[in-house]
Amino acid sequence: MYRKKNLFLIVMMGLAFGLYFVFIFNKTFFWDNTAFEEESVAVYIYEGDDFNKVMSVLTPLLKSPNDFVSAAQKKGYDIRVKSGKFIIRKQSNNNEIINTLRGKSLTVRVTFNNQERIEDLAGRISMQIAPDSLSLLNAFIDPSFLDLKGFNNANALSMYIPNSYDFFWNTTAENFRDKMWDYYQRFWTEARQEKAKNLGLTQLEVIDLAAIVQKETQKVDERPRVAGVYLNRIKRKMKLQADPTVIYAMKSEFKNFDTIIKRVLYKDLKIDSPYNTYKNRGLPPGPITMPDISAIDAVLNSENHRFLYFVADPNNPGYHLFAKNGRDHNRNKKIYTRWLNRNRVYR
């Protein structure tokens, strides 16, 4: 009788232990362990992050961080952390979360346009993918890369065609740059190359001119006409005399690209800078901004006309008054100058 009682106790203890083991196993791996209310949350793990760093990100999202740590250790995730962007779904268990974090990093849509400098572009991209702005900038202006691809520090921005692109969030700065070179080559189709050649311009010169056109008018339908003015000046070997290049020169001189300059004064035209197209003949050494595709195509498909001058039209905001000679231009300029003075736009 005594032996039967002991055997019964042993069996019951074994059963209890087994049930406890099953309970702990299921709780560790298969119970919902998400503590957020949203349908899903994005988790970003940087290159070089260890498991402790991952836990600092995950802890606010978990009901039981301890259970996750236990599951991660049993599955070996704690010693094989992977960088990337990952989406954790609401009501996921630890097994699902770990499998997600072990999976392929998700892509992000990277968008950029109208950056004035390569430094600005690096800052803009760093807000969308893992590499920081300094790593991106160093990759963008790497002398060996620029020399190999036919760029320099002044025109490095020309390689980045503004658009939306899909990248893995944890892509490297160098991989991002190299992919943008691929996109640049795809952008310059045979048709676009042929149009540039017919204009007597290189690809880089087209982008330089497109940047000026971009700054001169935000009206996409007017850009081909503005581009035609500058191409007419180039054909006649006239100075471009583009106010946006003077503004860029002034910002560079002030070392402050946040400066807002609404009016270019006569004294400003004397600034000593390779970007001042009132003093220097031809195009500036690099783009004064990142032109939109519409501005680039406006140059390649410029309007064929005889206009040589233009000035803002105060009666048609955003558009310009065009002239074929100095006399008509001076008349148009007086209209604009009177409007500036009447509205007290002095700088």
C-alpha positions as a LaTeX table, in Angstrom:
\begin{tabular}{lrrr}
\hline
Residue & $x$ (\AA) & $y$ (\AA) & $z$ (\AA) \\
\hline
Met1 & 0.00 & 0.00 & 0.00 \\
Tyr2 & 2.79 & 2.35 & 0.95 \\
Arg3 & 4.63 & 1.61 & $-2.32$ \\
Lys4 & 1.47 & 2.27 & $-4.36$ \\
Lys5 & 0.99 & 5.59 & $-2.62$ \\
Asn6 & 4.58 & 6.65 & $-3.40$ \\
Leu7 & 4.20 & 5.54 & $-7.00$ \\
Phe8 & 1.00 & 7.57 & $-7.28$ \\
Leu9 & 2.75 & 10.62 & $-5.89$ \\
Ile10 & 5.65 & 10.18 & $-8.31$ \\
Val11 & 3.29 & 9.89 & $-11.26$ \\
Met12 & 1.34 & 12.96 & $-10.17$ \\
Met13 & 4.53 & 14.95 & $-9.69$ \\
Gly14 & 5.74 & 13.85 & $-13.09$ \\
Leu15 & 2.44 & 14.82 & $-14.63$ \\
Ala16 & 2.49 & 18.18 & $-12.86$ \\
Phe17 & 6.05 & 18.78 & $-14.00$ \\
Gly18 & 5.09 & 17.83 & $-17.55$ \\
Leu19 & 2.10 & 20.13 & $-17.53$ \\
Tyr20 & 4.24 & 22.92 & $-16.09$ \\
Phe21 & 6.85 & 22.34 & $-18.80$ \\
Val22 & 4.16 & 22.45 & $-21.50$ \\
Phe23 & 2.72 & 25.61 & $-19.93$ \\
Ile24 & 6.12 & 27.34 & $-19.81$ \\
Phe25 & 7.00 & 26.18 & $-23.33$ \\
Asn26 & 3.75 & 27.48 & $-24.79$ \\
Lys27 & 3.92 & 30.72 & $-22.80$ \\
Thr28 & 7.51 & 31.29 & $-23.93$ \\
Phe29 & 6.98 & 30.58 & $-27.60$ \\
Phe30 & 3.30 & 30.67 & $-28.55$ \\
Trp31 & 1.40 & 33.15 & $-26.38$ \\
Asp32 & 0.69 & 36.66 & $-27.65$ \\
Asn33 & 3.55 & 38.82 & $-26.37$ \\
Thr34 & 2.77 & 42.19 & $-27.97$ \\
Ala35 & 1.88 & 45.16 & $-25.78$ \\
Phe36 & 1.01 & 47.74 & $-28.47$ \\
Glu37 & $-2.46$ & 48.71 & $-29.69$ \\
Glu38 & $-1.57$ & 49.39 & $-33.34$ \\
Glu39 & $-2.05$ & 46.68 & $-35.97$ \\
Ser40 & 1.72 & 46.62 & $-36.49$ \\
Val41 & 4.89 & 48.48 & $-35.54$ \\
Ala42 & 8.17 & 48.97 & $-37.37$ \\
Val43 & 11.39 & 47.94 & $-35.65$ \\
Tyr44 & 14.73 & 49.30 & $-36.86$ \\
Ile45 & 17.92 & 47.42 & $-35.99$ \\
Tyr46 & 21.17 & 49.08 & $-37.01$ \\
Glu47 & 24.32 & 47.38 & $-38.24$ \\
Gly48 & 26.42 & 46.50 & $-35.21$ \\
Asp49 & 23.54 & 46.48 & $-32.73$ \\
Asp50 & 23.84 & 43.65 & $-30.19$ \\
Phe51 & 21.04 & 41.78 & $-28.42$ \\
Asn52 & 21.01 & 44.26 & $-25.52$ \\
Lys53 & 20.40 & 47.09 & $-27.95$ \\
Val54 & 17.64 & 45.11 & $-29.64$ \\
Met55 & 16.00 & 44.53 & $-26.26$ \\
Ser56 & 16.05 & 48.25 & $-25.51$ \\
Val57 & 14.00 & 48.73 & $-28.68$ \\
Leu58 & 11.67 & 45.77 & $-28.11$ \\
Thr59 & 10.99 & 46.05 & $-24.38$ \\
Pro60 & 8.29 & 48.77 & $-24.66$ \\
Leu61 & 6.53 & 46.63 & $-27.27$ \\
Leu62 & 6.41 & 43.38 & $-25.27$ \\
Lys63 & 4.14 & 42.13 & $-22.49$ \\
Ser64 & 6.93 & 39.95 & $-21.11$ \\
Pro65 & 10.48 & 40.91 & $-22.14$ \\
Asn66 & 11.79 & 38.05 & $-19.97$ \\
Asp67 & 9.84 & 35.48 & $-21.96$ \\
Phe68 & 11.20 & 36.94 & $-25.19$ \\
Val69 & 14.77 & 36.76 & $-23.87$ \\
Ser70 & 14.22 & 33.12 & $-22.92$ \\
Ala71 & 12.81 & 32.29 & $-26.36$ \\
Ala72 & 15.60 & 34.19 & $-28.12$ \\
Gln73 & 18.27 & 32.33 & $-26.18$ \\
Lys74 & 16.70 & 28.96 & $-26.93$ \\
Lys75 & 16.48 & 29.79 & $-30.66$ \\
Gly76 & 19.98 & 31.28 & $-30.75$ \\
Tyr77 & 18.76 & 34.73 & $-31.86$ \\
Asp78 & 20.59 & 36.45 & $-29.00$ \\
Ile79 & 23.94 & 35.69 & $-30.66$ \\
Arg80 & 22.81 & 36.16 & $-34.27$ \\
Val81 & 21.19 & 39.61 & $-34.43$ \\
Lys82 & 20.43 & 40.89 & $-37.93$ \\
Ser83 & 20.12 & 44.53 & $-38.98$ \\
Gly84 & 17.20 & 45.89 & $-40.96$ \\
Lys85 & 13.67 & 47.20 & $-40.86$ \\
Phe86 & 11.07 & 44.69 & $-39.65$ \\
Ile87 & 7.32 & 44.81 & $-39.09$ \\
Ile88 & 5.91 & 43.13 & $-35.97$ \\
Arg89 & 2.20 & 42.36 & $-36.13$ \\
Lys90 & $-0.20$ & 42.79 & $-33.22$ \\
Gln91 & $-0.78$ & 39.57 & $-31.21$ \\
Ser92 & 2.45 & 37.97 & $-32.48$ \\
Asn93 & 4.07 & 35.37 & $-30.24$ \\
Asn94 & 7.79 & 35.22 & $-29.49$ \\
Asn95 & 8.39 & 32.53 & $-32.08$ \\
Glu96 & 6.78 & 34.70 & $-34.77$ \\
Ile97 & 8.63 & 37.82 & $-33.62$ \\
Ile98 & 12.01 & 36.06 & $-33.72$ \\
Asn99 & 11.29 & 34.57 & $-37.14$ \\
Thr100 & 10.36 & 38.06 & $-38.36$ \\
Leu101 & 13.59 & 39.55 & $-37.00$ \\
Arg102 & 15.55 & 36.76 & $-38.68$ \\
Gly103 & 13.85 & 37.39 & $-42.02$ \\
Lys104 & 14.66 & 39.71 & $-44.88$ \\
Ser105 & 14.86 & 43.41 & $-44.13$ \\
Leu106 & 11.98 & 45.35 & $-45.63$ \\
Thr107 & 12.41 & 48.00 & $-48.29$ \\
Val108 & 11.57 & 51.66 & $-47.79$ \\
Arg109 & 10.54 & 54.24 & $-50.35$ \\
Val110 & 13.34 & 56.81 & $-50.56$ \\
Thr111 & 12.27 & 60.17 & $-51.96$ \\
Phe112 & 14.29 & 63.32 & $-52.58$ \\
Asn113 & 14.20 & 66.45 & $-54.73$ \\
Asn114 & 15.35 & 70.06 & $-54.96$ \\
Gln115 & 18.40 & 69.72 & $-52.70$ \\
Glu116 & 20.81 & 72.62 & $-53.25$ \\
Arg117 & 23.99 & 70.87 & $-52.15$ \\
Ile118 & 25.35 & 67.36 & $-51.88$ \\
Glu119 & 25.46 & 67.88 & $-48.09$ \\
Asp120 & 21.72 & 68.58 & $-48.10$ \\
Leu121 & 21.09 & 65.40 & $-50.07$ \\
Ala122 & 23.10 & 63.33 & $-47.56$ \\
Gly123 & 21.03 & 64.78 & $-44.73$ \\
Arg124 & 17.77 & 64.10 & $-46.55$ \\
Ile125 & 18.67 & 60.47 & $-47.32$ \\
Ser126 & 19.91 & 59.80 & $-43.78$ \\
Met127 & 16.37 & 60.43 & $-42.50$ \\
Gln128 & 15.07 & 57.56 & $-44.64$ \\
Ile129 & 17.66 & 54.76 & $-44.45$ \\
Ala130 & 20.09 & 53.50 & $-41.81$ \\
Pro131 & 23.44 & 55.18 & $-42.78$ \\
Asp132 & 24.05 & 58.56 & $-41.15$ \\
Ser133 & 24.58 & 61.76 & $-43.12$ \\
Leu134 & 28.36 & 61.76 & $-42.69$ \\
Ser135 & 28.70 & 58.20 & $-44.02$ \\
Leu136 & 26.52 & 59.11 & $-46.99$ \\
Leu137 & 28.39 & 62.33 & $-47.68$ \\
Asn138 & 31.75 & 60.55 & $-47.58$ \\
Ala139 & 30.43 & 58.00 & $-50.08$ \\
Phe140 & 28.99 & 60.73 & $-52.32$ \\
Ile141 & 32.23 & 62.71 & $-52.54$ \\
Asp142 & 34.67 & 59.80 & $-52.47$ \\
Pro143 & 37.41 & 61.03 & $-54.86$ \\
Ser144 & 38.08 & 57.62 & $-56.41$ \\
Phe145 & 34.38 & 57.10 & $-57.17$ \\
Leu146 & 33.90 & 60.60 & $-58.60$ \\
Asp147 & 36.99 & 60.29 & $-60.77$ \\
Leu148 & 35.94 & 56.85 & $-62.05$ \\
Lys149 & 32.44 & 58.05 & $-63.00$ \\
Gly150 & 33.48 & 61.40 & $-64.48$ \\
Phe151 & 32.28 & 63.74 & $-61.71$ \\
Asn152 & 33.93 & 66.13 & $-59.27$ \\
Asn153 & 32.96 & 67.83 & $-56.01$ \\
Ala154 & 31.25 & 70.71 & $-57.82$ \\
Asn155 & 28.96 & 68.54 & $-59.94$ \\
Ala156 & 28.59 & 65.42 & $-57.76$ \\
Leu157 & 24.94 & 66.35 & $-57.14$ \\
Ser158 & 24.23 & 65.87 & $-60.86$ \\
Met159 & 24.27 & 62.08 & $-60.50$ \\
Tyr160 & 21.19 & 61.98 & $-58.28$ \\
Ile161 & 17.99 & 62.13 & $-60.32$ \\
Pro162 & 15.11 & 63.21 & $-58.04$ \\
Asn163 & 12.42 & 60.56 & $-57.79$ \\
Ser164 & 11.17 & 57.82 & $-55.47$ \\
Tyr165 & 13.25 & 54.66 & $-55.16$ \\
Asp166 & 12.94 & 51.40 & $-53.20$ \\
Phe167 & 15.90 & 50.48 & $-51.01$ \\
Phe168 & 16.49 & 48.06 & $-48.18$ \\
Trp169 & 16.48 & 50.20 & $-45.05$ \\
Asn170 & 19.84 & 48.81 & $-43.92$ \\
Thr171 & 21.57 & 49.34 & $-47.26$ \\
Thr172 & 25.08 & 50.79 & $-46.96$ \\
Ala173 & 25.99 & 54.32 & $-48.00$ \\
Glu174 & 28.18 & 52.94 & $-50.79$ \\
Asn175 & 25.44 & 50.64 & $-52.05$ \\
Phe176 & 22.96 & 53.51 & $-52.11$ \\
Arg177 & 25.41 & 55.63 & $-54.11$ \\
Asp178 & 26.19 & 52.81 & $-56.54$ \\
Lys179 & 22.50 & 52.13 & $-57.13$ \\
Met180 & 21.94 & 55.83 & $-57.83$ \\
Trp181 & 24.69 & 55.64 & $-60.46$ \\
Asp182 & 22.76 & 52.78 & $-62.06$ \\
Tyr183 & 19.57 & 54.87 & $-62.05$ \\
Tyr184 & 21.47 & 57.82 & $-63.53$ \\
Gln185 & 22.61 & 55.67 & $-66.43$ \\
Arg186 & 19.08 & 54.37 & $-67.00$ \\
Phe187 & 17.72 & 57.93 & $-66.97$ \\
Trp188 & 20.09 & 58.95 & $-69.75$ \\
Thr189 & 18.45 & 56.91 & $-72.47$ \\
Glu190 & 19.73 & 57.00 & $-76.03$ \\
Ala191 & 16.93 & 59.43 & $-76.88$ \\
Arg192 & 17.95 & 61.87 & $-74.12$ \\
Gln193 & 21.63 & 61.55 & $-75.02$ \\
Glu194 & 20.84 & 62.32 & $-78.65$ \\
Lys195 & 18.83 & 65.42 & $-77.69$ \\
Ala196 & 21.69 & 66.69 & $-75.52$ \\
Lys197 & 24.11 & 66.12 & $-78.37$ \\
Asn198 & 21.87 & 68.06 & $-80.77$ \\
Leu199 & 21.93 & 70.99 & $-78.34$ \\
Gly200 & 25.72 & 70.85 & $-78.20$ \\
Leu201 & 25.63 & 70.09 & $-74.48$ \\
Thr202 & 27.02 & 67.28 & $-72.35$ \\
Gln203 & 24.79 & 65.48 & $-69.87$ \\
Leu204 & 26.35 & 67.45 & $-67.01$ \\
Glu205 & 25.79 & 70.74 & $-68.85$ \\
Val206 & 22.14 & 69.85 & $-69.40$ \\
Ile207 & 21.71 & 69.33 & $-65.66$ \\
Asp208 & 23.57 & 72.58 & $-64.90$ \\
Leu209 & 21.20 & 74.47 & $-67.17$ \\
Ala210 & 18.14 & 72.58 & $-65.90$ \\
Ala211 & 19.05 & 73.65 & $-62.35$ \\
Ile212 & 18.95 & 77.30 & $-63.43$ \\
Val213 & 15.64 & 76.76 & $-65.22$ \\
Gln214 & 14.30 & 75.04 & $-62.08$ \\
Lys215 & 15.17 & 78.08 & $-59.96$ \\
Glu216 & 13.85 & 80.58 & $-62.51$ \\
Thr217 & 10.34 & 79.17 & $-62.70$ \\
Gln218 & 8.23 & 76.73 & $-60.75$ \\
Lys219 & 5.75 & 76.64 & $-63.63$ \\
Val220 & 6.43 & 73.39 & $-65.45$ \\
Asp221 & 4.66 & 74.57 & $-68.61$ \\
Glu222 & 6.94 & 77.63 & $-68.81$ \\
Arg223 & 10.23 & 75.79 & $-68.36$ \\
Pro224 & 10.79 & 74.89 & $-72.04$ \\
Arg225 & 10.47 & 78.60 & $-72.93$ \\
Val226 & 12.89 & 79.69 & $-70.20$ \\
Ala227 & 15.31 & 76.96 & $-71.29$ \\
Gly228 & 15.04 & 78.30 & $-74.86$ \\
Val229 & 16.12 & 81.76 & $-73.68$ \\
Tyr230 & 19.32 & 80.43 & $-72.12$ \\
Leu231 & 20.07 & 78.20 & $-75.09$ \\
Asn232 & 19.69 & 81.26 & $-77.36$ \\
Arg233 & 22.19 & 83.12 & $-75.19$ \\
Ile234 & 24.62 & 80.22 & $-75.30$ \\
Lys235 & 24.38 & 80.09 & $-79.11$ \\
Arg236 & 25.13 & 83.83 & $-79.30$ \\
Lys237 & 27.97 & 83.45 & $-76.79$ \\
Met238 & 26.20 & 85.87 & $-74.42$ \\
Lys239 & 26.59 & 85.67 & $-70.67$ \\
Leu240 & 23.71 & 83.81 & $-69.10$ \\
Gln241 & 23.14 & 86.54 & $-66.48$ \\
Ala242 & 20.93 & 84.28 & $-64.38$ \\
Asp243 & 19.89 & 85.76 & $-61.04$ \\
Pro244 & 19.62 & 82.33 & $-59.34$ \\
Thr245 & 23.34 & 81.77 & $-59.91$ \\
Val246 & 24.09 & 85.05 & $-58.13$ \\
Ile247 & 21.85 & 84.04 & $-55.23$ \\
Tyr248 & 23.67 & 80.69 & $-55.01$ \\
Ala249 & 27.02 & 82.53 & $-55.05$ \\
Met250 & 25.83 & 84.81 & $-52.24$ \\
Lys251 & 24.60 & 81.91 & $-50.12$ \\
Ser252 & 27.92 & 80.18 & $-50.64$ \\
Glu253 & 29.75 & 83.37 & $-49.69$ \\
Phe254 & 27.61 & 83.78 & $-46.55$ \\
Lys255 & 28.01 & 80.04 & $-45.84$ \\
Asn256 & 24.30 & 79.99 & $-45.09$ \\
Phe257 & 22.02 & 78.22 & $-47.55$ \\
Asp258 & 19.00 & 78.96 & $-45.37$ \\
Thr259 & 19.25 & 82.63 & $-46.37$ \\
Ile260 & 16.19 & 83.83 & $-48.28$ \\
Ile261 & 16.99 & 86.38 & $-50.98$ \\
Lys262 & 13.96 & 87.70 & $-52.85$ \\
Arg263 & 15.66 & 90.46 & $-54.82$ \\
Val264 & 19.06 & 90.65 & $-56.47$ \\
Leu265 & 20.61 & 94.12 & $-56.32$ \\
Tyr266 & 23.08 & 95.62 & $-58.79$ \\
Lys267 & 25.85 & 95.42 & $-56.21$ \\
Asp268 & 25.23 & 91.69 & $-55.89$ \\
Leu269 & 26.12 & 91.17 & $-59.53$ \\
Lys270 & 29.75 & 92.00 & $-58.71$ \\
Ile271 & 30.26 & 89.09 & $-56.34$ \\
Asp272 & 33.44 & 87.20 & $-57.19$ \\
Ser273 & 32.36 & 83.60 & $-57.66$ \\
Pro274 & 32.59 & 81.00 & $-60.44$ \\
Tyr275 & 28.81 & 80.68 & $-60.04$ \\
Asn276 & 28.15 & 84.33 & $-60.93$ \\
Thr277 & 26.98 & 84.16 & $-64.54$ \\
Tyr278 & 26.94 & 87.96 & $-64.73$ \\
Lys279 & 30.74 & 87.94 & $-64.45$ \\
Asn280 & 31.57 & 84.58 & $-66.02$ \\
Arg281 & 30.63 & 83.35 & $-69.45$ \\
Gly282 & 29.01 & 79.95 & $-69.83$ \\
Leu283 & 27.47 & 77.59 & $-67.33$ \\
Pro284 & 28.52 & 77.42 & $-63.66$ \\
Pro285 & 30.89 & 74.63 & $-62.53$ \\
Gly286 & 28.02 & 72.57 & $-61.14$ \\
Pro287 & 24.26 & 72.63 & $-60.59$ \\
Ile288 & 22.91 & 75.30 & $-58.24$ \\
Thr289 & 20.18 & 72.90 & $-57.16$ \\
Met290 & 18.89 & 69.42 & $-57.94$ \\
Pro291 & 16.64 & 69.93 & $-60.97$ \\
Asp292 & 13.39 & 68.03 & $-61.36$ \\
Ile293 & 13.06 & 65.60 & $-64.24$ \\
Ser294 & 10.62 & 68.11 & $-65.74$ \\
Ala295 & 13.35 & 70.76 & $-65.74$ \\
Ile296 & 15.88 & 68.42 & $-67.35$ \\
Asp297 & 13.40 & 67.43 & $-70.03$ \\
Ala298 & 12.49 & 71.10 & $-70.51$ \\
Val299 & 16.08 & 71.74 & $-71.56$ \\
Leu300 & 16.16 & 68.68 & $-73.80$ \\
Asn301 & 12.82 & 69.68 & $-75.35$ \\
Ser302 & 13.25 & 73.44 & $-75.18$ \\
Glu303 & 10.97 & 75.82 & $-77.04$ \\
Asn304 & 12.35 & 77.12 & $-80.32$ \\
His305 & 11.95 & 80.92 & $-80.26$ \\
Arg306 & 13.95 & 84.16 & $-80.51$ \\
Phe307 & 13.57 & 85.44 & $-76.96$ \\
Leu308 & 16.75 & 86.55 & $-75.20$ \\
Tyr309 & 15.38 & 88.13 & $-72.03$ \\
Phe310 & 12.68 & 87.60 & $-69.44$ \\
Val311 & 11.54 & 89.09 & $-66.16$ \\
Ala312 & 8.86 & 88.14 & $-63.64$ \\
Asp313 & 5.32 & 89.12 & $-64.63$ \\
Pro314 & 3.67 & 90.78 & $-61.59$ \\
Asn315 & 0.25 & 90.47 & $-63.23$ \\
Asn316 & 0.60 & 86.72 & $-63.73$ \\
Pro317 & 2.27 & 85.35 & $-60.58$ \\
Gly318 & 4.82 & 82.63 & $-61.24$ \\
Tyr319 & 5.14 & 83.43 & $-64.93$ \\
His320 & 7.42 & 85.80 & $-66.86$ \\
Leu321 & 7.42 & 88.49 & $-69.53$ \\
Phe322 & 9.70 & 87.60 & $-72.45$ \\
Ala323 & 11.49 & 89.91 & $-74.86$ \\
Lys324 & 13.54 & 89.54 & $-78.04$ \\
Asn325 & 15.57 & 92.73 & $-77.59$ \\
Gly326 & 16.92 & 95.03 & $-74.91$ \\
Arg327 & 14.36 & 97.77 & $-75.53$ \\
Asp328 & 11.38 & 95.52 & $-74.88$ \\
His329 & 13.15 & 93.90 & $-71.94$ \\
Asn330 & 13.79 & 97.26 & $-70.28$ \\
Arg331 & 10.12 & 98.10 & $-70.62$ \\
Asn332 & 9.17 & 94.80 & $-68.99$ \\
Lys333 & 11.79 & 95.29 & $-66.29$ \\
Lys334 & 10.33 & 98.68 & $-65.34$ \\
Ile335 & 6.94 & 97.07 & $-64.83$ \\
Tyr336 & 8.51 & 94.50 & $-62.49$ \\
Thr337 & 10.71 & 97.01 & $-60.65$ \\
Arg338 & 7.76 & 99.29 & $-59.95$ \\
Trp339 & 5.90 & 96.31 & $-58.52$ \\
Leu340 & 8.87 & 95.40 & $-56.27$ \\
Asn341 & 9.15 & 98.95 & $-54.96$ \\
Arg342 & 5.39 & 99.26 & $-54.46$ \\
Asn343 & 5.42 & 96.06 & $-52.39$ \\
Arg344 & 8.62 & 97.08 & $-50.57$ \\
Val345 & 10.62 & 94.07 & $-51.65$ \\
Tyr346 & 14.12 & 95.39 & $-51.05$ \\
Arg347 & 16.09 & 92.17 & $-50.44$ \\
\hline
\end{tabular}
